[in-house]
């Protein structure tokens, strides 16, 4: 990535048009969007398939979440490969692996445990592929264009998840679950072929880190554990990761209770789906507004207020509002998710050059894992204090996270990219 050293340029506001003008980013962006659609289609269909075969709500829920929970372990054990292997082959192999798993589920009648195992094994490798892709985006988009690239990915992810869920329901109804899984396999295959044909083959020096740093001398697992330890021991990187993990996990805990809340309040049938859609719609609008209208330094200064906006509207659920007010509160909470845009540049600046792929994989897998744990934790709380109280508690936790972020200094100007941070210095930055 070509550094920009002048402070005035550090507050330059990029545009989405500039970001999409980079053809390599367009390729990664479009294939990722299609893959997220395929993910939602596969997850929904697999959950339906498991429930139809077993009649067990527990196994159906496990089928829904089994693709998320193992990702953190995969990042810890294999994450260093994102910085060591050629990215074109790595990313294409990831989509091909997803395709193979979906085809296996569609064509082969396996025991439920074996089917869950197939999805879990793919999830272990997911952080490696996603980390390599994120590292390329960080290399090819400079300054504020990188932040807007992340914003575009967030917007597309929200839309693709909603479309994938809708497509899953329609495909299962029209084609049946096995053929619907085959449709998801075809989408993954298209992504793999697009990456293999159109992504440039990078030379060795364009993607690997400094010899002996991320690689280590004891194989991929040892190198991955060592690299993850270095990242998490650095105070600045650790804080910035937790700041991106915790508020989202708390709000995910509240989101997991929306169906139960709607049922407990006896809302009309179908309203739970409207409430479920309010958060992603708010997320999409918030990312679009904050990413397009605000300058980089303004986004970074608004991290704490936007984080608080995620949590405070949810506190009002303690009063058990009706469907109209609940929808508005969830929309407001979704707007606050744009706080993450103000953390992207400080996070990238804090990373060692030779460990970016692993860091991005760890960031994504940790977020997915905690967002899977959050609903389980607050669901247990709801058994004691009710769904409205548990949602309010989750919102209060997110607001407290905003207060924690306020206690440590957020950079208000970019670190010159000409100087890469020393791993030992990361422990002393505040």
C-alpha positions in Angstrom: 0.0 0.0 0.0 1.4 3.4 -1.0 1.7 5.5 2.1 0.3 9.0 2.4 2.3 11.1 4.9 0.6 14.5 4.7 -2.0 15.1 7.5 -4.2 17.1 5.2 -4.6 14.1 2.9 -5.4 12.0 6.0 -8.7 13.8 6.3 -9.5 13.5 2.5 -13.0 12.1 2.0 -13.1 9.4 -0.6 -16.2 8.5 -2.6 -17.8 5.2 -3.4 -17.2 5.9 -7.1 -13.5 6.1 -6.4 -13.5 2.8 -4.5 -15.5 1.0 -7.2 -13.1 2.3 -9.8 -10.5 -0.2 -8.6 -11.2 -3.3 -10.7 -9.6 -5.7 -8.3 -11.7 -4.5 -5.4 -14.8 -4.7 -7.6 -14.0 -8.4 -8.2 -13.5 -9.2 -4.5 -16.6 -7.1 -3.5 -18.9 -8.7 -6.0 -17.8 -12.3 -5.3 -18.0 -11.7 -1.6 -21.6 -10.4 -2.0 -22.6 -13.4 -4.0 -20.9 -15.7 -1.5 -22.8 -14.1 1.4 -26.1 -14.7 -0.4 -25.0 -18.3 -0.9 -24.1 -18.5 2.8 -27.6 -17.3 3.9 -29.3 -19.7 1.4 -27.2 -22.7 2.6 -27.6 -21.9 6.3 -31.4 -21.5 6.1 -31.9 -24.5 3.9 -29.6 -26.7 6.0 -31.4 -25.7 9.1 -34.8 -26.6 7.5 -33.4 -29.9 6.3 -32.2 -30.9 9.8 -35.5 -29.9 11.4 -37.4 -31.9 8.8 -35.2 -35.0 9.5 -35.2 -34.8 13.3 -38.1 -32.6 14.4 -35.6 -31.2 16.9 -35.5 -27.4 17.5 -32.1 -27.8 19.2 -30.5 -29.6 16.3 -32.1 -27.1 13.9 -30.6 -24.2 15.8 -27.2 -26.0 16.0 -27.4 -26.4 12.2 -28.0 -22.7 11.9 -25.0 -21.7 14.0 -22.5 -24.5 13.3 -20.9 -22.4 10.5 -20.0 -19.6 12.9 -18.8 -21.0 16.2 -15.7 -22.9 14.9 -14.3 -19.9 13.1 -12.4 -18.5 16.0 -10.6 -21.8 16.5 -9.7 -21.9 12.8 -8.3 -18.4 13.0 -6.1 -19.3 16.0 -4.9 -22.6 14.5 -4.6 -21.7 10.8 -4.7 -17.9 10.5 -1.1 -17.4 9.6 -1.7 -19.1 6.2 -3.6 -16.0 5.1 -0.2 -14.2 5.0 1.8 -17.1 3.6 -0.1 -18.6 0.6 -0.8 -17.1 -2.8 -4.1 -15.2 -2.4 -5.7 -16.1 -5.7 -5.3 -19.8 -5.1 -6.3 -19.4 -1.5 -9.5 -17.4 -2.1 -10.6 -19.5 -5.0 -10.0 -22.7 -3.0 -12.1 -21.3 -0.2 -15.1 -20.8 -2.5 -14.5 -24.2 -4.1 -14.5 -25.8 -0.6 -17.8 -24.1 0.2 -19.2 -25.4 -3.1 -18.1 -28.9 -2.3 -19.6 -28.9 1.1 -23.0 -27.6 -0.2 -23.0 -30.3 -3.0 -22.2 -33.0 -0.4 -25.1 -31.9 1.7 -27.3 -31.8 -1.3 -26.4 -35.1 -2.9 -25.3 -37.4 -0.1 -27.7 -38.7 2.6 -25.5 -38.5 5.6 -26.2 -38.9 9.4 -27.0 -35.5 11.0 -23.7 -35.6 13.0 -21.7 -36.1 9.8 -23.5 -33.2 8.1 -22.8 -30.9 11.0 -19.2 -32.0 10.9 -18.8 -31.1 7.3 -20.1 -27.6 7.9 -17.9 -27.2 11.0 -14.8 -28.3 9.1 -15.4 -25.7 6.4 -16.0 -23.0 9.0 -12.5 -23.8 10.5 -10.9 -22.8 7.2 -13.1 -19.8 6.6 -10.9 -17.2 8.4 -7.9 -18.1 6.3 -9.8 -17.3 3.0 -11.5 -14.2 4.4 -8.3 -12.9 5.9 -6.4 -13.2 2.6 -9.2 -11.3 0.8 -9.3 -8.5 3.5 -5.5 -8.1 3.3 -5.7 -7.6 -0.5 -8.4 -4.9 0.0 -6.1 -3.1 2.5 -3.2 -3.3 0.0 -5.2 -2.0 -3.0 -7.3 0.8 -1.3 -5.5 3.7 0.2 -6.5 6.0 3.0 -10.2 6.8 3.2 -10.9 4.6 0.2 -10.1 1.6 2.4 -12.7 2.7 5.0 -15.3 3.2 2.3 -14.4 -0.2 0.9 -15.2 -1.7 4.3 -18.4 0.4 4.3 -19.4 -1.0 1.0 -18.8 -4.5 2.2 -21.0 -3.9 5.2 -23.8 -2.5 3.1 -23.6 -5.3 0.6 -23.4 -7.9 3.4 -26.7 -6.6 5.0 -28.5 -6.7 1.7 -27.1 -10.1 0.7 -28.1 -11.6 4.0 -31.7 -10.4 3.6 -31.8 -11.5 0.0 -30.3 -14.9 0.8 -32.8 -15.5 3.6 -35.7 -14.6 1.2 -34.1 -16.7 -1.6 -33.8 -19.6 0.8 -37.4 -19.6 1.7 -38.5 -19.4 -1.9 -36.0 -22.0 -3.1 -37.0 -24.5 -0.4 -40.7 -24.0 -1.2 -40.3 -24.4 -5.0 -37.3 -26.8 -5.3 -37.1 -28.6 -1.9 -34.1 -28.3 0.5 -31.7 -30.6 -1.4 -32.1 -28.7 -4.7 -31.9 -25.4 -2.8 -28.5 -26.5 -1.5 -27.4 -27.3 -5.0 -28.3 -23.7 -5.9 -26.0 -22.4 -3.2 -23.3 -24.7 -4.5 -23.7 -23.2 -8.0 -23.3 -19.7 -6.5 -20.1 -20.7 -4.7 -18.7 -22.3 -7.9 -19.3 -19.1 -9.8 -17.3 -17.1 -7.2 -14.4 -19.6 -7.3 -14.3 -19.5 -11.1 -14.4 -15.6 -11.2 -11.5 -15.4 -8.7 -9.5 -18.0 -10.5 -10.0 -16.4 -13.9 -10.0 -12.7 -13.2 -7.9 -12.0 -10.0 -4.3 -11.3 -11.0 -1.7 -13.8 -9.9 0.5 -11.9 -7.4 4.2 -12.3 -7.2 5.7 -13.7 -3.9 6.8 -10.3 -2.6 3.4 -8.7 -3.1 1.6 -10.7 -0.4 4.0 -12.4 2.0 5.4 -10.8 5.1 8.8 -10.5 6.5 10.5 -13.9 6.5 10.5 -15.6 9.9 7.9 -13.3 11.4 4.4 -14.6 10.7 5.7 -17.9 9.4 7.6 -19.1 12.4 9.6 -22.3 12.4 7.1 -24.9 13.7 4.5 -25.2 11.0 1.2 -23.5 10.3 -0.5 -24.2 13.7 2.5 -23.1 15.8 3.0 -20.0 13.6 -0.8 -19.2 13.8 -0.8 -19.5 17.6 2.3 -17.4 17.9 0.9 -14.7 15.5 -2.4 -14.5 17.3 -0.6 -14.2 20.6 1.4 -11.3 19.4 -1.7 -9.5 18.1 -3.7 -10.0 21.3 -0.8 -9.1 23.6 -0.5 -5.7 21.9 -2.7 -3.3 23.9 -3.8 -1.1 21.0 -4.7 -4.0 18.7 -6.4 -5.9 21.5 -8.5 -2.8 22.4 -9.5 -2.1 18.9 -10.5 -5.8 18.3 -12.6 -5.8 21.5 -14.2 -2.5 20.6 -15.4 -4.1 17.3 -16.4 -7.4 19.0 -18.3 -6.5 22.2 -21.0 -4.0 21.2 -22.0 -6.1 18.2 -22.1 -9.2 20.4 -24.4 -7.5 22.9 -26.7 -6.3 20.2 -26.7 -9.7 18.6 -27.9 -11.0 22.0 -30.8 -8.7 21.8 -31.5 -9.6 18.2 -31.8 -13.2 19.1 -34.7 -12.4 21.5 -36.8 -10.5 19.0 -38.9 -13.5 17.9 -39.6 -14.4 21.5 -40.4 -10.8 22.4 -42.9 -10.5 19.5 -44.5 -13.8 20.6 -44.7 -12.8 24.2 -46.3 -9.5 23.4 -48.8 -11.3 21.0 -47.9 -9.2 18.0 -49.8 -10.1 14.8 -48.3 -12.9 12.8 -45.5 -11.7 10.5 -44.5 -8.7 12.6 -41.5 -10.6 14.0 -40.1 -10.6 10.5 -40.5 -6.9 10.2 -38.8 -6.4 13.6 -36.0 -8.7 12.5 -35.4 -6.7 9.4 -35.2 -3.3 11.2 -31.6 -3.8 12.5 -30.0 -4.7 9.2 -31.9 -1.9 7.5 -30.6 0.6 10.1 -27.1 -0.8 9.6 -27.3 -0.3 5.9 -28.6 3.3 6.2 -26.1 4.1 8.9 -23.1 2.8 7.0 -24.2 4.7 3.9 -24.7 8.0 5.6 -21.6 7.9 7.8 -19.4 6.6 5.1 -20.5 9.0 2.4 -21.2 12.2 4.3 -18.6 12.4 7.0 -14.9 13.0 6.8 -12.5 10.4 8.2 -11.6 12.3 11.4 -15.2 13.1 12.1 -16.0 9.4 11.9 -13.3 8.6 14.3 -14.6 11.2 16.8 -18.1 9.8 16.6 -17.1 6.2 17.5 -18.3 6.6 21.1 -21.6 8.4 20.4 -22.5 5.9 17.7 -21.6 3.0 19.9 -23.9 4.4 22.6 -26.6 4.7 19.9 -26.4 1.0 19.4 -27.3 0.3 23.0 -29.4 3.1 24.5 -32.5 2.6 22.3 -32.6 -1.1 23.4 -32.8 -0.1 27.1 -36.3 1.2 26.4 -37.4 -2.4 25.8 -37.6 -2.7 29.6 -40.9 -0.9 29.3 -42.1 -3.5 26.7 -43.1 -1.1 23.9 -45.5 -2.0 21.2 -44.7 -3.0 17.6 -44.4 0.6 16.2 -42.0 1.9 18.8 -40.1 -1.4 18.9 -39.4 -1.0 15.2 -38.2 2.6 15.6 -35.9 1.6 18.5 -34.4 -1.3 16.5 -33.8 1.0 13.5 -32.0 3.5 15.7 -29.9 0.8 17.2 -28.9 -0.4 13.7 -27.8 3.1 12.7 -25.2 2.9 15.5 -23.4 0.0 13.8 -21.7 2.6 11.7 -19.4 3.3 14.6 -17.1 0.5 13.2 -16.1 2.8 10.3 -14.3 5.1 12.7 -12.2 2.2 13.9 -11.1 0.8 10.5 -8.2 3.2 9.9 -6.7 3.1 13.5 -7.0 -0.7 13.4 -5.2 -1.0 10.0 -2.5 1.5 11.2 -1.8 -0.6 14.3 -1.2 -3.9 12.5 2.2 -5.2 11.7 2.7 -5.4 7.9 3.5 -9.2 7.9 0.4 -10.2 9.9 -2.5 -8.3 8.4 -4.2 -11.4 6.8 -4.2 -13.2 10.2 -5.4 -10.1 12.0 -8.3 -9.6 9.6 -9.2 -13.3 9.9 -9.1 -13.1 13.7 -11.2 -10.0 13.7 -13.9 -11.5 11.6 -13.9 -14.9 13.3 -13.9 -13.5 16.8 -16.9 -11.3 15.9 -18.8 -14.2 14.4 -18.1 -16.4 17.4 -19.2 -13.8 20.0 -22.3 -13.0 18.0 -23.1 -16.6 18.2 -22.5 -16.7 22.0 -24.5 -13.5 22.7 -28.0 -14.8 21.9 -27.3 -17.9 24.0 -26.2 -15.8 27.0 -29.0 -13.3 26.9 -31.5 -16.1 26.1 -30.6 -17.7 29.4 -31.0 -14.3 31.1 -34.5 -13.9 29.5 -35.6 -17.1 31.3 -35.3 -15.2 34.6 -36.2 -11.6 33.8 -38.3 -11.8 30.6 -37.4 -11.0 27.0 -38.0 -7.2 27.4 -35.7 -7.0 30.4 -33.0 -9.1 28.7 -33.0 -7.0 25.6 -32.7 -3.9 27.8 -29.8 -5.5 29.6 -28.1 -6.2 26.3 -28.5 -2.6 25.3 -27.1 -1.4 28.6 -24.1 -3.6 28.1 -23.5 -2.0 24.6 -23.8 1.4 26.2 -21.3 0.5 28.9 -18.9 -0.7 26.1 -19.2 2.8 24.7 -18.1 4.2 28.1 -15.1 1.8 28.1 -14.0 3.0 24.7 -14.2 6.6 26.0 -11.7 5.7 28.7 -8.9 5.1 26.2 -7.5 7.4 23.5 -8.7 7.0 19.9 -6.3 8.3 17.3 -7.6 11.5 15.6 -5.1 11.5 12.9 -3.6 8.7 10.8 -0.3 7.1 11.7 2.0 7.6 8.8 2.1 4.4 6.9 5.8 4.8 6.1 6.5 3.5 9.6 5.2 0.1 10.5 4.6 -0.4 14.2 7.1 -2.5 16.2 5.3 -5.5 17.8 6.9 -4.7 21.1 5.8 -1.1 20.9 2.2 -2.2 20.5 2.2 -3.1 24.1 2.9 0.4 25.2 0.6 2.4 23.0 -2.4 4.0 24.6 
